[in-house]
Amino acid sequence: MHVSLRQLKVFEAVARHLSYTRAAEELHLSQPAVSMQVRQLEEEAGLPLFERLGNRILLTEAGREVYDYGRTINSALQEMEEVLESLKGVSRGRLHLAVASTVNYFAPRLLAIFQQRYPGIGLQLDVTNREQLVRMLYDNAVDLVLMGVPPTDMEVESEAFMENPLVVIAPPDHPLAHARAISPARLVDEVFVMREPGSGTRQTMERFFGERGLTIRHGMQMTRNEAVKQAVRSGLGLSVVSLHTIELELETRRLVTLDVEGFPDRRQWYLVSRRGKRLSPAANAFREFVLTEAALIAPPIFLEAGATLSHMPSPGR
């Protein structure tokens, strides 16, 4: 077989997305060019690699085999590239990061300072939900992931780097807005605006109430933090969110946090990568930067009485 690396790269993108269109967008190619590369690879293989089912495309048995081998080849090539980059030093290189949408409220501050220190490192940032972050880790498609709850169904390295306090939010005119020491049981009659299934915040919220034998009423379901906040402001229900996502809303009194017993639920942000993955010098530099300085750049925040927002003094400041 005379298979080119380009054909494997194009095929891998189509197989990962199960879409010629999305693969073309990712690779900045036309859809006919993507189709041609896949067709040439199928001719070399002597077997079809995809089959159509209505408007969907699926991998054939041969396609799954080629996909597995292609990932192995691409991983080896990436490792070779990282070794070569290590010989050049940390002043150069590329870094592909993926962060949870909630992390993106403070990630730009981290990246701006990191980029100032390492201007020769090219950055690619994907902001997405937990499901896609886990998929990227599984596919070894990124160097590092910043997320709230590391996956437990695959082997990963996870290191906590900053506190992630979760709070219950409500509109300022909610009857419980000025109540103190609210029992979680008092919230079972409230409607909650939910994140999508699989969201780390949703998992934590459901676990919190479930451990107390309580079932909360599900209202609207949102896939973005901004939509959740707008829904709560409009009186569509309460919600549980990261305190990092509502700094502006608390300062302007568009939202308030409820003084619920057990909240803030103090979780952590984690830096995650596949176990055994050989990090490039650029990725190692970012890892050390985050672990040592993230809490200084985006210091922990806490709530004083009356649900006003303050920043916890950082060590050495």
BALOBA-1460 file (C-alpha; in Angstrom, 3 decimals):
// residues 317
<rec num="1" residu="m" x="0.000" y="0.000" z="0.000"/>
<rec num="2" residu="h" x="1.132" y="3.517" z="-0.816"/>
<rec num="3" residu="v" x="-0.632" y="5.531" z="1.860"/>
<rec num="4" residu="s" x="0.330" y="9.140" z="2.478"/>
<rec num="5" residu="l" x="0.354" y="10.890" z="5.843"/>
<rec num="6" residu="r" x="-1.971" y="13.481" z="4.365"/>
<rec num="7" residu="q" x="-4.529" y="10.809" z="3.501"/>
<rec num="8" residu="l" x="-4.358" y="9.422" z="7.038"/>
<rec num="9" residu="k" x="-4.739" y="12.886" z="8.564"/>
<rec num="10" residu="v" x="-7.783" y="13.672" z="6.442"/>
<rec num="11" residu="f" x="-9.318" y="10.249" z="7.088"/>
<rec num="12" residu="e" x="-8.749" y="10.586" z="10.852"/>
<rec num="13" residu="a" x="-10.593" y="13.920" z="10.895"/>
<rec num="14" residu="v" x="-13.567" y="12.500" z="8.970"/>
<rec num="15" residu="a" x="-13.656" y="9.401" z="11.189"/>
<rec num="16" residu="r" x="-13.498" y="11.472" z="14.365"/>
<rec num="17" residu="h" x="-16.298" y="13.838" z="13.334"/>
<rec num="18" residu="l" x="-18.181" y="11.312" z="11.161"/>
<rec num="19" residu="s" x="-18.675" y="14.278" z="8.866"/>
<rec num="20" residu="y" x="-16.902" y="15.374" z="5.687"/>
<rec num="21" residu="t" x="-18.091" y="18.935" z="6.242"/>
<rec num="22" residu="r" x="-16.721" y="19.291" z="9.775"/>
<rec num="23" residu="a" x="-13.463" y="17.623" z="8.778"/>
<rec num="24" residu="a" x="-13.081" y="20.076" z="5.897"/>
<rec num="25" residu="e" x="-13.684" y="23.004" z="8.260"/>
<rec num="26" residu="e" x="-11.124" y="21.720" z="10.745"/>
<rec num="27" residu="l" x="-8.466" y="21.125" z="8.087"/>
<rec num="28" residu="h" x="-9.279" y="24.307" z="6.118"/>
<rec num="29" residu="l" x="-9.902" y="22.265" z="2.978"/>
<rec num="30" residu="s" x="-12.779" y="22.089" z="0.548"/>
<rec num="31" residu="q" x="-15.196" y="19.204" z="0.972"/>
<rec num="32" residu="p" x="-14.340" y="17.784" z="-2.492"/>
<rec num="33" residu="a" x="-10.649" y="17.759" z="-1.499"/>
<rec num="34" residu="v" x="-11.467" y="15.814" z="1.672"/>
<rec num="35" residu="s" x="-13.627" y="13.346" z="-0.282"/>
<rec num="36" residu="m" x="-10.847" y="12.822" z="-2.812"/>
<rec num="37" residu="q" x="-8.258" y="12.012" z="-0.114"/>
<rec num="38" residu="v" x="-10.605" y="9.494" z="1.513"/>
<rec num="39" residu="r" x="-11.460" y="7.933" z="-1.843"/>
<rec num="40" residu="q" x="-7.757" y="7.530" z="-2.692"/>
<rec num="41" residu="l" x="-7.158" y="5.880" z="0.689"/>
<rec num="42" residu="e" x="-10.068" y="3.494" z="0.088"/>
<rec num="43" residu="e" x="-8.593" y="2.597" z="-3.308"/>
<rec num="44" residu="e" x="-5.254" y="1.776" z="-1.659"/>
<rec num="45" residu="a" x="-7.007" y="-0.267" z="1.041"/>
<rec num="46" residu="g" x="-9.171" y="-2.071" z="-1.491"/>
<rec num="47" residu="l" x="-12.129" y="-1.825" z="0.888"/>
<rec num="48" residu="p" x="-14.712" y="0.820" z="1.738"/>
<rec num="49" residu="l" x="-13.870" y="2.693" z="4.940"/>
<rec num="50" residu="f" x="-17.231" y="4.418" z="5.389"/>
<rec num="51" residu="e" x="-20.817" y="3.412" z="4.772"/>
<rec num="52" residu="r" x="-23.885" y="5.629" z="4.572"/>
<rec num="53" residu="l" x="-26.983" y="5.178" z="6.708"/>
<rec num="54" residu="g" x="-29.486" y="7.792" z="5.619"/>
<rec num="55" residu="n" x="-27.760" y="11.154" z="6.047"/>
<rec num="56" residu="r" x="-25.143" y="9.692" z="8.412"/>
<rec num="57" residu="i" x="-21.785" y="8.115" z="7.662"/>
<rec num="58" residu="l" x="-20.377" y="5.289" z="9.762"/>
<rec num="59" residu="l" x="-17.047" y="3.513" z="9.871"/>
<rec num="60" residu="t" x="-16.922" y="0.066" z="8.341"/>
<rec num="61" residu="e" x="-14.924" y="-2.705" z="10.014"/>
<rec num="62" residu="a" x="-12.007" y="-1.831" z="7.725"/>
<rec num="63" residu="g" x="-12.471" y="1.836" z="8.564"/>
<rec num="64" residu="r" x="-12.226" y="1.133" z="12.296"/>
<rec num="65" residu="e" x="-8.982" y="-0.773" z="11.741"/>
<rec num="66" residu="v" x="-7.483" y="2.042" z="9.668"/>
<rec num="67" residu="y" x="-8.630" y="4.588" z="12.260"/>
<rec num="68" residu="d" x="-6.873" y="2.689" z="15.081"/>
<rec num="69" residu="y" x="-3.651" y="2.318" z="13.105"/>
<rec num="70" residu="g" x="-3.847" y="5.924" z="11.950"/>
<rec num="71" residu="r" x="-4.116" y="7.157" z="15.527"/>
<rec num="72" residu="t" x="-1.066" y="5.094" z="16.474"/>
<rec num="73" residu="i" x="0.914" y="6.531" z="13.561"/>
<rec num="74" residu="n" x="-0.175" y="10.088" z="14.310"/>
<rec num="75" residu="s" x="0.724" y="9.643" z="17.982"/>
<rec num="76" residu="a" x="4.206" y="8.427" z="17.040"/>
<rec num="77" residu="l" x="4.666" y="11.358" z="14.667"/>
<rec num="78" residu="q" x="3.527" y="13.789" z="17.346"/>
<rec num="79" residu="e" x="5.974" y="12.264" z="19.823"/>
<rec num="80" residu="m" x="8.786" y="12.592" z="17.281"/>
<rec num="81" residu="e" x="7.845" y="16.232" z="16.731"/>
<rec num="82" residu="e" x="7.842" y="16.872" z="20.480"/>
<rec num="83" residu="v" x="11.282" y="15.293" z="20.871"/>
<rec num="84" residu="l" x="12.630" y="17.509" z="18.100"/>
<rec num="85" residu="e" x="11.007" y="20.545" z="19.703"/>
<rec num="86" residu="s" x="12.647" y="19.649" z="23.010"/>
<rec num="87" residu="l" x="16.026" y="19.882" z="21.315"/>
<rec num="88" residu="k" x="15.185" y="23.462" z="20.306"/>
<rec num="89" residu="g" x="14.324" y="24.514" z="23.852"/>
<rec num="90" residu="v" x="11.185" y="25.931" z="25.436"/>
<rec num="91" residu="s" x="11.393" y="29.253" z="23.603"/>
<rec num="92" residu="r" x="9.621" y="27.683" z="20.618"/>
<rec num="93" residu="g" x="6.876" y="25.187" z="19.997"/>
<rec num="94" residu="r" x="3.111" y="24.767" z="19.839"/>
<rec num="95" residu="l" x="0.604" y="24.247" z="22.594"/>
<rec num="96" residu="h" x="-2.934" y="22.929" z="22.111"/>
<rec num="97" residu="l" x="-5.172" y="23.520" z="25.126"/>
<rec num="98" residu="a" x="-8.820" y="22.746" z="25.764"/>
<rec num="99" residu="v" x="-10.761" y="24.287" z="28.633"/>
<rec num="100" residu="a" x="-14.234" y="23.928" z="30.071"/>
<rec num="101" residu="s" x="-16.523" y="26.843" z="29.249"/>
<rec num="102" residu="t" x="-16.559" y="27.793" z="32.942"/>
<rec num="103" residu="v" x="-12.741" y="27.888" z="33.076"/>
<rec num="104" residu="n" x="-12.752" y="30.351" z="30.195"/>
<rec num="105" residu="y" x="-13.906" y="33.102" z="32.555"/>
<rec num="106" residu="f" x="-10.333" y="33.339" z="33.891"/>
<rec num="107" residu="a" x="-8.283" y="31.381" z="31.310"/>
<rec num="108" residu="p" x="-7.577" y="34.464" z="29.124"/>
<rec num="109" residu="r" x="-5.756" y="36.073" z="32.068"/>
<rec num="110" residu="l" x="-3.536" y="33.020" z="32.408"/>
<rec num="111" residu="l" x="-2.846" y="32.744" z="28.689"/>
<rec num="112" residu="a" x="-2.058" y="36.440" z="28.280"/>
<rec num="113" residu="i" x="0.688" y="36.303" z="30.904"/>
<rec num="114" residu="f" x="1.990" y="32.958" z="29.668"/>
<rec num="115" residu="q" x="2.176" y="34.336" z="26.118"/>
<rec num="116" residu="q" x="4.128" y="37.364" z="27.344"/>
<rec num="117" residu="r" x="6.680" y="35.074" z="28.953"/>
<rec num="118" residu="y" x="6.892" y="32.650" z="26.040"/>
<rec num="119" residu="p" x="6.144" y="34.703" z="22.910"/>
<rec num="120" residu="g" x="7.616" y="32.025" z="20.651"/>
<rec num="121" residu="i" x="5.066" y="29.402" z="21.647"/>
<rec num="122" residu="g" x="2.020" y="29.219" z="19.393"/>
<rec num="123" residu="l" x="-1.247" y="28.669" z="21.267"/>
<rec num="124" residu="q" x="-4.430" y="26.951" z="20.128"/>
<rec num="125" residu="l" x="-7.359" y="27.114" z="22.550"/>
<rec num="126" residu="d" x="-10.623" y="25.162" z="22.371"/>
<rec num="127" residu="v" x="-13.447" y="26.176" z="24.724"/>
<rec num="128" residu="t" x="-16.109" y="23.490" z="24.994"/>
<rec num="129" residu="n" x="-18.254" y="21.374" z="27.298"/>
<rec num="130" residu="r" x="-17.222" y="18.434" z="29.423"/>
<rec num="131" residu="e" x="-18.341" y="15.777" z="26.922"/>
<rec num="132" residu="q" x="-16.074" y="17.177" z="24.219"/>
<rec num="133" residu="l" x="-13.175" y="17.641" z="26.660"/>
<rec num="134" residu="v" x="-13.360" y="13.966" z="27.589"/>
<rec num="135" residu="r" x="-13.489" y="13.037" z="23.889"/>
<rec num="136" residu="m" x="-10.400" y="15.148" z="23.194"/>
<rec num="137" residu="l" x="-8.537" y="13.412" z="26.015"/>
<rec num="138" residu="y" x="-9.621" y="9.998" z="24.726"/>
<rec num="139" residu="d" x="-8.455" y="10.853" z="21.203"/>
<rec num="140" residu="n" x="-5.203" y="12.365" z="22.540"/>
<rec num="141" residu="a" x="-6.137" y="15.406" z="20.469"/>
<rec num="142" residu="v" x="-4.849" y="18.072" z="22.907"/>
<rec num="143" residu="d" x="-1.814" y="18.600" z="25.086"/>
<rec num="144" residu="l" x="-3.592" y="19.652" z="28.271"/>
<rec num="145" residu="v" x="-7.153" y="20.162" z="29.495"/>
<rec num="146" residu="l" x="-8.377" y="22.520" z="32.222"/>
<rec num="147" residu="m" x="-11.608" y="21.212" z="33.718"/>
<rec num="148" residu="g" x="-13.600" y="20.754" z="36.898"/>
<rec num="149" residu="v" x="-14.148" y="16.994" z="37.277"/>
<rec num="150" residu="p" x="-11.500" y="14.721" z="35.697"/>
<rec num="151" residu="p" x="-12.870" y="11.632" z="33.930"/>
<rec num="152" residu="t" x="-12.755" y="8.387" z="35.881"/>
<rec num="153" residu="d" x="-13.255" y="5.976" z="32.981"/>
<rec num="154" residu="m" x="-9.817" y="6.474" z="31.415"/>
<rec num="155" residu="e" x="-6.255" y="6.734" z="32.664"/>
<rec num="156" residu="v" x="-5.389" y="10.401" z="33.136"/>
<rec num="157" residu="e" x="-3.001" y="12.543" z="35.136"/>
<rec num="158" residu="s" x="-4.914" y="15.243" z="37.041"/>
<rec num="159" residu="e" x="-3.468" y="17.968" z="39.267"/>
<rec num="160" residu="a" x="-5.532" y="20.492" z="41.219"/>
<rec num="161" residu="f" x="-4.365" y="24.044" z="40.617"/>
<rec num="162" residu="m" x="-7.093" y="26.374" z="41.942"/>
<rec num="163" residu="e" x="-10.216" y="26.386" z="44.068"/>
<rec num="164" residu="n" x="-13.574" y="26.292" z="42.279"/>
<rec num="165" residu="p" x="-16.324" y="27.294" z="44.724"/>
<rec num="166" residu="l" x="-19.869" y="26.445" z="43.598"/>
<rec num="167" residu="v" x="-22.758" y="28.588" z="44.821"/>
<rec num="168" residu="v" x="-26.550" y="28.678" z="44.564"/>
<rec num="169" residu="i" x="-27.717" y="31.746" z="42.625"/>
<rec num="170" residu="a" x="-31.060" y="33.539" z="42.477"/>
<rec num="171" residu="p" x="-32.494" y="36.833" z="41.196"/>
<rec num="172" residu="p" x="-32.168" y="39.708" z="43.730"/>
<rec num="173" residu="d" x="-35.920" y="39.756" z="44.435"/>
<rec num="174" residu="h" x="-36.161" y="36.049" z="45.309"/>
<rec num="175" residu="p" x="-37.927" y="35.383" z="48.666"/>
<rec num="176" residu="l" x="-34.814" y="33.600" z="50.001"/>
<rec num="177" residu="a" x="-32.371" y="36.308" z="48.875"/>
<rec num="178" residu="h" x="-31.875" y="37.668" z="52.408"/>
<rec num="179" residu="a" x="-32.438" y="34.460" z="54.357"/>
<rec num="180" residu="r" x="-29.586" y="33.003" z="56.384"/>
<rec num="181" residu="a" x="-28.488" y="29.388" z="56.950"/>
<rec num="182" residu="i" x="-31.011" y="27.987" z="54.458"/>
<rec num="183" residu="s" x="-31.460" y="24.240" z="54.797"/>
<rec num="184" residu="p" x="-30.987" y="22.358" z="51.495"/>
<rec num="185" residu="a" x="-34.367" y="20.731" z="52.181"/>
<rec num="186" residu="r" x="-36.008" y="24.145" z="51.728"/>
<rec num="187" residu="l" x="-34.925" y="24.124" z="48.086"/>
<rec num="188" residu="v" x="-36.778" y="20.971" z="46.992"/>
<rec num="189" residu="d" x="-39.834" y="23.069" z="46.080"/>
<rec num="190" residu="e" x="-37.728" y="25.394" z="43.928"/>
<rec num="191" residu="v" x="-37.169" y="24.884" z="40.202"/>
<rec num="192" residu="f" x="-33.525" y="24.648" z="39.108"/>
<rec num="193" residu="v" x="-32.107" y="25.742" z="35.766"/>
<rec num="194" residu="m" x="-29.786" y="22.890" z="34.771"/>
<rec num="195" residu="r" x="-26.656" y="22.475" z="32.688"/>
<rec num="196" residu="e" x="-26.647" y="19.643" z="30.143"/>
<rec num="197" residu="p" x="-26.234" y="16.001" z="31.272"/>
<rec num="198" residu="g" x="-22.557" y="15.207" z="31.821"/>
<rec num="199" residu="s" x="-21.677" y="18.747" z="32.880"/>
<rec num="200" residu="g" x="-19.277" y="18.756" z="35.829"/>
<rec num="201" residu="t" x="-21.319" y="21.442" z="37.586"/>
<rec num="202" residu="r" x="-24.517" y="19.443" z="37.124"/>
<rec num="203" residu="q" x="-22.868" y="16.267" z="38.418"/>
<rec num="204" residu="t" x="-21.691" y="18.098" z="41.531"/>
<rec num="205" residu="m" x="-25.109" y="19.675" z="42.132"/>
<rec num="206" residu="e" x="-26.978" y="16.389" z="41.777"/>
<rec num="207" residu="r" x="-24.445" y="14.635" z="44.001"/>
<rec num="208" residu="f" x="-24.767" y="17.332" z="46.689"/>
<rec num="209" residu="f" x="-28.540" y="16.992" z="46.956"/>
<rec num="210" residu="g" x="-28.527" y="13.223" z="46.379"/>
<rec num="211" residu="e" x="-26.157" y="12.662" z="49.327"/>
<rec num="212" residu="r" x="-28.784" y="14.383" z="51.499"/>
<rec num="213" residu="g" x="-31.620" y="12.265" z="50.150"/>
<rec num="214" residu="l" x="-33.121" y="15.222" z="48.294"/>
<rec num="215" residu="t" x="-34.454" y="15.401" z="44.736"/>
<rec num="216" residu="i" x="-34.489" y="18.789" z="43.051"/>
<rec num="217" residu="r" x="-36.995" y="19.876" z="40.441"/>
<rec num="218" residu="h" x="-35.473" y="20.250" z="36.977"/>
<rec num="219" residu="g" x="-36.550" y="23.235" z="34.930"/>
<rec num="220" residu="m" x="-34.968" y="24.507" z="31.743"/>
<rec num="221" residu="q" x="-31.750" y="22.917" z="30.513"/>
<rec num="222" residu="m" x="-28.922" y="25.064" z="29.123"/>
<rec num="223" residu="t" x="-25.591" y="24.259" z="27.505"/>
<rec num="224" residu="r" x="-23.900" y="27.592" z="28.253"/>
<rec num="225" residu="n" x="-23.196" y="29.442" z="31.495"/>
<rec num="226" residu="e" x="-24.386" y="32.748" z="30.049"/>
<rec num="227" residu="a" x="-27.759" y="31.211" z="29.212"/>
<rec num="228" residu="v" x="-28.041" y="29.802" z="32.738"/>
<rec num="229" residu="k" x="-27.377" y="33.212" z="34.251"/>
<rec num="230" residu="q" x="-29.890" y="34.927" z="31.979"/>
<rec num="231" residu="a" x="-32.540" y="32.334" z="32.847"/>
<rec num="232" residu="v" x="-31.997" y="32.834" z="36.590"/>
<rec num="233" residu="r" x="-32.066" y="36.622" z="36.209"/>
<rec num="234" residu="s" x="-35.392" y="36.278" z="34.394"/>
<rec num="235" residu="g" x="-36.891" y="34.329" z="37.288"/>
<rec num="236" residu="l" x="-36.998" y="30.916" z="35.601"/>
<rec num="237" residu="g" x="-35.415" y="29.199" z="38.591"/>
<rec num="238" residu="l" x="-32.364" y="28.862" z="40.792"/>
<rec num="239" residu="s" x="-29.097" y="27.288" z="39.699"/>
<rec num="240" residu="v" x="-25.691" y="26.176" z="40.931"/>
<rec num="241" residu="v" x="-22.709" y="27.763" z="39.187"/>
<rec num="242" residu="s" x="-19.025" y="28.411" z="39.726"/>
<rec num="243" residu="l" x="-18.435" y="31.616" z="41.653"/>
<rec num="244" residu="h" x="-15.827" y="32.549" z="39.044"/>
<rec num="245" residu="t" x="-18.569" y="32.921" z="36.419"/>
<rec num="246" residu="i" x="-20.696" y="35.517" z="38.234"/>
<rec num="247" residu="e" x="-18.231" y="38.152" z="39.478"/>
<rec num="248" residu="l" x="-19.767" y="40.878" z="37.295"/>
<rec num="249" residu="e" x="-23.361" y="39.899" z="38.115"/>
<rec num="250" residu="l" x="-22.677" y="40.020" z="41.864"/>
<rec num="251" residu="e" x="-20.894" y="43.350" z="41.649"/>
<rec num="252" residu="t" x="-23.835" y="44.860" z="39.727"/>
<rec num="253" residu="r" x="-26.454" y="43.055" z="41.857"/>
<rec num="254" residu="r" x="-28.018" y="41.347" z="38.850"/>
<rec num="255" residu="l" x="-27.741" y="38.072" z="40.743"/>
<rec num="256" residu="v" x="-27.307" y="37.089" z="44.383"/>
<rec num="257" residu="t" x="-26.004" y="33.961" z="46.050"/>
<rec num="258" residu="l" x="-28.194" y="32.171" z="48.564"/>
<rec num="259" residu="d" x="-26.805" y="31.330" z="51.993"/>
<rec num="260" residu="v" x="-27.473" y="27.597" z="51.713"/>
<rec num="261" residu="e" x="-25.918" y="25.261" z="54.284"/>
<rec num="262" residu="g" x="-23.093" y="23.344" z="52.610"/>
<rec num="263" residu="f" x="-22.396" y="26.098" z="50.084"/>
<rec num="264" residu="p" x="-20.077" y="27.328" z="48.748"/>
<rec num="265" residu="d" x="-19.244" y="23.770" z="47.770"/>
<rec num="266" residu="r" x="-15.484" y="24.140" z="47.456"/>
<rec num="267" residu="r" x="-14.308" y="22.075" z="44.523"/>
<rec num="268" residu="q" x="-11.080" y="22.317" z="42.519"/>
<rec num="269" residu="w" x="-10.006" y="23.083" z="38.984"/>
<rec num="270" residu="y" x="-7.740" y="20.412" z="37.502"/>
<rec num="271" residu="l" x="-5.007" y="20.298" z="34.892"/>
<rec num="272" residu="v" x="-5.528" y="17.012" z="33.033"/>
<rec num="273" residu="s" x="-3.635" y="14.990" z="30.424"/>
<rec num="274" residu="r" x="-3.572" y="11.384" z="29.263"/>
<rec num="275" residu="r" x="-1.495" y="9.192" z="31.560"/>
<rec num="276" residu="g" x="1.812" y="8.322" z="29.954"/>
<rec num="277" residu="k" x="1.576" y="11.195" z="27.476"/>
<rec num="278" residu="r" x="4.981" y="12.716" z="26.803"/>
<rec num="279" residu="l" x="4.507" y="16.454" z="27.233"/>
<rec num="280" residu="s" x="6.386" y="18.787" z="24.927"/>
<rec num="281" residu="p" x="8.612" y="21.504" z="26.428"/>
<rec num="282" residu="a" x="5.842" y="24.026" z="25.684"/>
<rec num="283" residu="a" x="3.241" y="21.884" z="27.471"/>
<rec num="284" residu="n" x="5.580" y="21.312" z="30.415"/>
<rec num="285" residu="a" x="6.230" y="25.034" z="30.682"/>
<rec num="286" residu="f" x="2.486" y="25.731" z="30.747"/>
<rec num="287" residu="r" x="1.903" y="22.986" z="33.304"/>
<rec num="288" residu="e" x="4.499" y="24.436" z="35.678"/>
<rec num="289" residu="f" x="3.160" y="27.936" z="35.076"/>
<rec num="290" residu="v" x="-0.410" y="26.936" z="35.952"/>
<rec num="291" residu="l" x="0.512" y="24.883" z="39.020"/>
<rec num="292" residu="t" x="2.707" y="27.584" z="40.527"/>
<rec num="293" residu="e" x="1.016" y="30.810" z="39.473"/>
<rec num="294" residu="a" x="-2.638" y="30.317" z="38.523"/>
<rec num="295" residu="a" x="-3.877" y="31.056" z="42.042"/>
<rec num="296" residu="l" x="-1.841" y="34.283" z="42.073"/>
<rec num="297" residu="i" x="-3.102" y="35.492" z="38.707"/>
<rec num="298" residu="a" x="-6.747" y="34.536" z="39.300"/>
<rec num="299" residu="p" x="-6.923" y="34.570" z="43.122"/>
<rec num="300" residu="p" x="-9.635" y="32.708" z="45.028"/>
<rec num="301" residu="i" x="-12.826" y="34.660" z="45.660"/>
<rec num="302" residu="f" x="-15.142" y="34.479" z="48.624"/>
<rec num="303" residu="l" x="-18.421" y="35.903" z="49.797"/>
<rec num="304" residu="e" x="-18.833" y="38.211" z="52.745"/>
<rec num="305" residu="a" x="-22.076" y="38.673" z="54.627"/>
<rec num="306" residu="g" x="-24.725" y="40.167" z="52.356"/>
<rec num="307" residu="a" x="-23.447" y="38.270" z="49.292"/>
<rec num="308" residu="t" x="-20.925" y="40.888" z="48.244"/>
<rec num="309" residu="l" x="-17.893" y="39.806" z="46.330"/>
<rec num="310" residu="s" x="-14.274" y="40.057" z="47.466"/>
<rec num="311" residu="h" x="-10.950" y="38.571" z="46.473"/>
<rec num="312" residu="m" x="-8.946" y="36.496" z="48.878"/>
<rec num="313" residu="p" x="-5.470" y="38.011" z="49.331"/>
<rec num="314" residu="s" x="-2.915" y="35.914" z="47.496"/>
<rec num="315" residu="p" x="0.258" y="34.736" z="49.219"/>
<rec num="316" residu="g" x="3.086" y="37.205" z="48.750"/>
<rec num="317" residu="r" x="0.792" y="40.029" z="47.694"/>
